[in-house]
């Protein structure tokens, strides 16, 4: 069927009582597509389902004087930002606001973006050079990838999926919450590690819930909990969700097989239905990446490896102030064009020799030292670049395998 027939088919079938998700899946269309054409059908009837081509007037061209003014505004905003004289942005939307302050009819921000891009005012994304270091996966619970997946209900209420995936076997754990506070993250991690066992490395993106804030030399409670449990922490580079590929893939599976298949109205509805999806993925979802086994089957294949489970009465995470314990934190960063990197809000300049290269910072809390490394390829050894002190404001405790730490100072 053609496009118009497809729209009519969707409107008719839903009107006859079929679920929107089922109709859209069969027609290979999105829910947004359906609601767009439903709105037009309600306004104009069947005629509203026909293609509606927008006719642009031939004279709809930005005049040269306005292009010049746009570039002048952008250059002024960029200079103010460079010298620290303004907190304003320098993007196309900010240029629109400046034009309106001048009582000038402003083009749409996308038009301004094209003008700026054509004039070379848009900074292109940094293209990386070389290899991006990653943790070694050598068995069950060697690396757990953790992430937060935000969603919005039909009425606008926000909710958050906390997901954890064991990289070795794709075995997931998850909860649905109304917030993404540090307390929620700590409770989630402890519940996971009571069930699937402690990992060697916990891998996170740079969400503030995980890093702990904007202050250099301060370690957040999630990092402190990991160190107290003898877990190394690994932060992926900024804006690279693909480096958390296993948990990102699980987000996608959750979207395809759970979130998009039912219209949820409340958070309790999602929470009630979610465990069935987790059970399906763990025990019935056969994944090509693990030779069409299920995650539960892959996990069982390491039956000779005993996972170290947290005790049910573990309570350290309930403290408002956790101690800093001797351990290792890894941060992978892509150096900018000047060879600068941001390591937990500590800015370091390595020089242009490392511009656009990935570097690995290894923070040793016991020695309060940070060493930066470069790795040329996956088989190469880490080459040390330089070291820096990483002073902490509190005493650093020795690791205690019983997790019986005294109260944190401060």
N, C-alpha and C positions, 0 to 999 in steps of 0.2 A: 504494500500500500504506500501511497505517497505521504508527504508530511501532513497535509490537511486531513486526509483520511485517518492517519494515526492519531491526530488530536481528537477527531470525532469519536474514534473507537475508545480512547481513554475516558472521555466525558461520559459516554454511554455506559461503559462497563462499571464505572464507579457508581453511577446513578442507579444501576441495577443491584448494587450491594456488594460488589467485589472490593477487596482491600486495595487501597491506593498503592501500597508497597508492592503487592503482587502484580498489579496491572503495569506499573512502571518497570518492574523487573522483566516482565515478558516482552514489553515494547522497547526495552533497552533505553529507557529514559529516566531522568531523575525526578524526585518529588517536586523540586523547584520548577521543573518544566511543566508538570501537571498543574500546579497552582497558578502559574503564569497564564496558561490557556483557560483554566477555569474562570479566572478573573475576567478575561476578555469575553468568554462565553456569557457570563452574567451581565456584562455591559451591552453587548451587541448581538447576542444570540449566535446562531451558526455562522453568520457572516463574519463574526469576530474571530473565527478560527482560521480564516484565510490569511495568507502572507500579507504583511503590512510593510511595504518598503517605504523607508523614510526618504523623502525628496529633499535634497539639499540645494539651496539656491546657488546658482553659479557664482555669485559674488561673495560667497561666504569664505573670504580669505582675510587673514590677519594683516592689517596694513603695516608697512615698514616702520612707521613711527612708533607703533605699539610694540613691535618686536624689539626695537631699540630700547624702549622704556623697560620692557621686561628684563632684558639683559643687564641694564643699568641697576635695576632693583636687586637682581640676583647677585651681582658683583658687590654691591654695598652690603647686603646681608652676609655674604661670605667673608668679607673683610672684617665686619663687626664680630662675627663668630671667631675668626682667627685671632683677633686681638683680645678677645674676652670681654668686649664691651656690650654684649647683648646675649640674652638667653633665647632669642628667637631662632627658629629653624631657618633653613635656607632652601627648602624644597618648593615645588610648584604651588602647593596650597598656601604657603606663606607669601609667595609672590601675589597670588590672588587677593589675599587680605590687604597687602600693601596697595594694590591697584584700587581696591574699594575705598581705602582711606583717602586716596587721591580723587575720589568720586569719578573714577574712570570705569567704563563698562569692561569687565574682565572676561576674557574667554574662559572656557572650562579648563580646570587644572590639567587635564590630560593634553590639551592643546599647548598649554604653557610648557608642560614636560617635554613635548616633542620639539618645541622651539629651543629649549635649553639643551636638549640632547644634540640637536643638529649643530648648535653653536659650540659644542664641546664643553658645556658647563656641568654636565652630569658625570659624576665620578663612577667609572665602571667598577664592578666588583673585583676584588683581588683574586687573581687566578693562582692557585697554589703551585708550587714547584716541589717535586720530590715526594717522599713517602711520609705518610701520617702514622706515627707509632700507635700501637693498639695493644691491649693486654693479651697475654697468652691464655688460651683455653686448652687445658690438658685433662679435663675430666669433670665429673659431676661437681657442681657448686664452685667451679673455679672462677666464673664471672657471672654476676647477676646484673642485668641492665634494668634500671628503674626510671620511670618517667610518669608524668601527669598528663592526662588527656582530657582537656576541657570540652564540655558540650553545653548546649542551650536547649531547654524544653520549649514547646510550642508557645507557652505564655511568656517566655523571656527569662525564666528562672535558670540560673547557672548551676551546673553540677560538675564534678570532677571524678574521673576514673584514675585511681592510682594503680599502675601496672608494674609488675616485676616479672622478668623472664630469665630463666637459667639458660645461658647461651649454649651449653653443651647438649641439652636435650629439648630445648624449646618449651620446657614446662613452665606454665604461667601461674601467677597469683594476682588477685586484684580485689579492689573494693570500690564502692561508689559512695561519694561523700558530697556534702554541700559546701565544703571549703577545702583549701589547700594549705592550711596552717602547718607550722612546724610540728605541733603536737599531733596532728593527724598523720603527718608523714612518719613520725617516730612510732606511733601505735601500729601503723600499717607494716613498717619494716619488722618490728618485733613479732607481730602475728605471722608474717611470712617466714621468718627465721625459726619460729617455733614449729612450723609445719614442714618446710623443705630443707632446713638446716642453714648454717652460716656459710657464706661464700669466702673465698680468698680475697676477691676484689668486688667491690660494689661500684658500679659505673653509673654516673649521673650526667645530665646536661647542666647548664649553668643557671637553672631556676633558683631564685633567692631562697625558696623553701629549703633547698639542699645546701647551697653555699653558705647561707647564714647572714647575708647582708652586704653592705657597701664599704665596710671598713677593712683596711689592710691589716694583716697580722692578727685578725680575729677569726676564730674558727667557730662555725655554727654548730648547733646541737646535733644535727644529723651527722656531720663529720665527726664530732666528739663521740657519738654513740658508736660509730663504726670503729674508731680507734680503740675505744674501751673494750670492744668485742674481738680485737685482734684482726679486724678487716682492713685491708688497704682500700683507699678511696681513689677513684679515677674520674676526673672531669674531662669530658670531650671538648673539642674546640667550639667556640661560639658559632651559632647559626649553622650547625652541621648535624641536623637530626639523623642523617644517614649513618653517622658514626654510632648511633644507638639503634642500628638496623633491626635487631631482633625484636626489641620492644615496640619499635615503630611498625613493624610488620604485624605484630599482635594488635596494635591499635586498628590497623586496617581490617584485620579479621573480625574484630569486635564491631567495627562499623558495618561491614558487609553482612555478617550473619546474625547480628543482634540489634544494634542501634537503629539501622535503617529498615528493619522489618516490622517494627511496631511503633505506633504513635503513642509515646508516653506523655502523660499529663503531669505527673508528680514524681518527686525523687523517690519516695517509698515504692512506687510502682517499679522503677528501674532497679532498686535494690532487691526487690522481691524476685524479679525475673533473672537477674544477672547470674546467680549461682548455677542455674541450668546451663547457661552458655559456657561458663568456666568448665563445668563437667563435660560438656560436649567437646570442647577444644582439647582438653587433657586426654580424654579417653576414646574419642571417636574421630577426631580430625586427623586424617592421614596427610602428612606433609611431604612433598617431593624433596625438600631440602634434607630430610632424614630418611631417605629411601622408602617413602610412603609408610613409615611407621607413625604411630601416635606419640605425642610427648610422654604419656605414661609408659608406653612400651620402651622408649629410649631411656627413660629414667630407671626402669626396672633392669635394663641391660647392665647397669653398674651396681648390681646387687652386692658385689663384694666390697663396695666402698660404703663405709658407714658415715652418714651425714651427722654432723654435730648439731643437734637440735637445742635451741634455747629451752630452759625449763619453764613450765607453765607459770611458776611464781616469780619469774624474772621481773624486776621492777625498776632497774636503774634508769630507764628512759623516762620515768615519771618525775624525776628531779627537774626543777626549773633551771638549775645550774649543774651541768655535767663537767666532770674533770677533763683536763687534756691529758691524754695517755700517749706514751711513746708509740710511734707508728709511722706509716708512710702515706703521703698524699701525692698523687700524680695529677698534673694539669697539662694537657696538650693544647698548644696555642699556635695559631698561624700568625707569623710576624707580618706587620704591615709594610708599606713601601719604604719606611725609614728603618725597618728592622726592630720595631718596638713590639712588646708583648705585655699583656695584662695578666698577671698571675695573682688571682684572688685579691684584686684591686691594688696590687703592687705593680707599678709600671717600670719596666726595664727596657733599656735600649741596647740591643745586641750589635747594631751596625748594619749597613746595607748589604753586607755579605750574606746575611740571613734573611733579607727581604723576601717575602712571599714563601718562605720555607716554614714547615712545621717544626716546632721544637717541643721537647718534653721537659717539664720542670718536675723535679723529684724533691719533695719537702720531707725532711727527716725531723720530726718534732722532738725527738730525744736530744739531738745535737743542735736543734734550732738553726738548721742550715738548709738552703735550697741550692741544688745543683741543676743546671740546665744542660740538656743534651740535644744532639742532632743525630738522626738516623737516615742514612742515604737510601736504603732500601730494606725490604723485609728480612733479608738474610744478613744484613750488615750489623756489626756491633754498634752500640751507642757511643758516640764521640762526645766527650765532655767539652762544653763551650766555656762556661765560667760558673763560679759559685757566689752566693750571696748569703749574708746572715738573714734568718727569718725569726726574729725575736718575738717571743710570746710574753704576754703580760701576767701569766700565772705559772705556778709550778707545774712541771710535767711529771705525771705519775708513771711508774713502771707498769708494764702490762701484767695484769693478774688474771690467770686462766679461770679463776673462780668468780671474776667480775665483782669482787667485794671491795669497791673503792671507797675511801673516806670522802667526806663531803668536800666539794670544790671550794677553793678559796675565792674571796672576792664577791 
